[in-house]
């Protein structure tokens, strides 16, 4: 997955710019991501600011870590993301 990461983010930012720039200007845009990277969040905020959008966050920070395991993803990956969220982001 890391091999495609750079291209995937480039595509995400290109599409985000497309739907927030005149003449499209969607009423709202949802970017569903863990967004653990500060540079990623900065880029999203920059695009929003350039196009006069507000940025809101919905964060599911469960008290019981077992609630994160409802998906089929690796528990180790989930643990790493939750740890990063709580120590680096929040």
C-alpha positions as a printed Julia matrix, in Angstrom:
90×3 Matrix{Float64}:
   0.0    0.0     0.0
   2.85   2.41    0.68
   3.85   2.3    -2.98
   0.49   3.78   -4.0
   0.22   6.2    -1.09
   1.81   9.21   -2.81
  -0.4    8.83   -5.87
  -3.49   8.22   -3.77
  -2.96  11.42   -1.79
  -2.24  13.38   -4.95
  -5.53  12.13   -6.37
  -7.39  12.97   -3.14
  -6.05  16.54   -3.08
  -6.76  17.02   -6.79
 -10.37  15.89   -6.34
 -10.72  18.02   -3.2
  -9.55  21.08   -5.13
 -11.9   20.23   -8.0
 -15.04  20.06   -5.85
 -14.2   23.15   -3.79
 -13.17  25.46   -6.63
 -15.47  27.61   -8.75
 -17.64  26.76  -10.66
 -18.34  23.53   -8.71
 -18.22  24.73   -5.09
 -20.0   21.82   -3.44
 -22.11  22.83   -0.44
 -19.99  20.55    1.73
 -17.26  17.96    1.24
 -16.56  14.97    3.46
 -13.02  13.62    3.62
 -13.16  10.31    5.5
  -9.63   9.61    6.74
  -7.64   8.93    9.85
  -5.67  12.09    9.0
  -2.83  11.31   11.38
  -0.24  13.27    9.43
   0.03  16.94   10.33
   1.08  17.81    6.78
  -2.03  16.07    5.44
  -4.29  18.07    7.77
  -2.45  21.28    6.88
  -3.02  20.66    3.16
  -6.74  20.02    3.69
  -7.09  23.21    5.75
  -5.11  25.18    3.14
  -7.41  24.03    0.33
 -10.45  24.84    2.45
  -9.16  28.31    3.3
  -8.27  29.08   -0.33
 -11.85  28.34   -1.34
 -13.63  29.88    1.7
 -14.72  26.61    3.3
 -14.96  25.89    7.01
 -13.29  22.78    8.38
 -15.06  20.65   10.99
 -13.91  17.43   12.57
 -15.85  14.4    13.7
 -13.67  12.21   15.89
 -14.63   8.79   17.19
 -12.32   8.46   20.19
 -13.8    5.48   22.01
 -12.97   5.03   25.68
 -12.81   1.25   25.31
 -10.22   0.36   22.67
 -12.1   -2.88   21.88
 -14.77  -0.78   20.16
 -12.25  -0.01   17.39
 -11.94  -3.71   16.55
 -15.33  -4.0    14.84
 -13.59  -4.08   11.43
 -11.53  -6.89    9.94
  -8.35  -4.8     9.99
  -5.26  -5.83   11.88
  -5.47  -5.18   15.61
  -1.81  -4.11   15.55
  -2.56  -1.49   12.87
  -5.57  -0.24   14.81
  -3.52  -0.08   18.03
  -0.82   1.95   16.26
  -3.35   4.38   14.83
  -5.15   4.86   18.14
  -1.84   5.38   19.95
  -0.73   7.96   17.35
  -4.11   9.69   17.5
  -3.95  10.03   21.26
  -0.27  10.94   21.58
   0.5   12.97   18.46
  -2.79  14.42   17.2
  -4.92  15.14   20.24
